[in-house]
Amino acid sequence: MKKPQAQVLLERYWEEASNQGDYELIREICADPIVRHEPEGKTIELSHEEQIERVRMVRIMRSD
């Protein structure tokens, strides 16, 4: 069964941007601004640069 396109994009984002550090993928597949939905119900808008920095910091924290 073929995966929905949204699932394919999300899997690419996690593997390539989050795991491999391909930050340019964020510019390629994400809206600008990106709207993040936080667990407590609020939303936050991030530019591509802000999202790239957020992913970069998460990768640094995971590597420790």
RALINCOR-V955733 format. One record per pair of residues at least 24 apart in sequence whose C-alpha atoms are under 10 Angstrom apart, sorted by the first residue. I is the first residue (numbers start at 1). J is the second residue. Records with the same first field share a line. If there is no record, write none. Layout:
I=J + J
This chain:
14=55
17=52 + 55 + 56 + 59
18=52 + 54 + 55 + 56 + 58 + 59
19=55 + 56 + 58 + 59 + 62
20=59
21=52 + 55 + 56 + 59
22=52 + 56
23=48 + 49 + 51 + 52 + 53 + 55 + 56
24=48 + 52
25=52
26=51 + 52 + 55
27=51 + 52
